[in-house]
């Protein structure tokens, strides 16, 4: 994970791209929102294979890095995600 993505006070959702007139893509930078903007509830919806789990792992990392507590409801129990959150919590000295 690049260090420009992890920044205190912000949550990075990804990189933004534009489609240029010649049909090529050009990067416009990181898409960031203040972490306060996600401080209530977050719902992630999408079709199978759309990247919901990957996005949630990415957000989990940033929430823990920014010092937030994390409450997750995972009805299918993704063991890899569980291990990631456990390891990050331990690494950042956060209770699990």
C-alpha positions, -999 to 999 in steps of 0.1 A, spaced: 0 0 0 15 34 -10 21 58 18 3 86 0 -29 67 5 -27 65 43 -31 100 57 -45 109 91 -79 126 89 -88 113 55 -102 81 40 -90 73 5 -116 56 -17 -93 51 -47 -77 69 -76 -97 90 -99 -94 88 -137 -108 108 -166 -114 98 -201 -96 122 -224 -109 134 -258 -85 110 -275 -101 81 -256 -71 75 -233 -73 76 -195 -56 102 -174 -52 101 -136 -67 130 -118 -55 120 -83 -67 103 -52 -104 104 -42 -104 113 -5 -131 122 19 -127 133 55 -130 104 79 -157 124 97 -178 119 65 -179 82 73 -184 84 110 -220 73 111 -229 43 89 -215 29 57 -233 6 33 -214 -11 5 -236 -26 -22 -226 -42 -55 -229 -72 -77 -210 -104 -71 -173 -98 -80 -176 -60 -80 -149 -56 -53 -170 -50 -21 -148 -72 1 -116 -56 -12 -130 -21 -6 -140 -30 29 -105 -44 37 -91 -12 23 -115 9 45 -108 -13 76 -71 -6 73 -77 32 70 -102 33 99 -78 15 122 -49 36 110 -69 68 118 -76 56 153 -112 46 149 -130 17 165 -145 -8 141 -177 -28 144 -183 -53 116 -212 -75 109 -202 -102 85 -230 -127 79 -208 -151 59 -176 -147 81 -147 -140 58 -118 -155 76 -92 -136 56 -108 -103 66 -111 -114 102 -73 -122 102 -65 -89 86 -84 -68 111 -70 -89 140 -34 -84 127 -39 -47 121 -54 -42 156 -24 -60 171 1 -40 151 -15 -7 160 -19 -17 197 -57 -15 195 -79 -39 215 -96 -66 195 
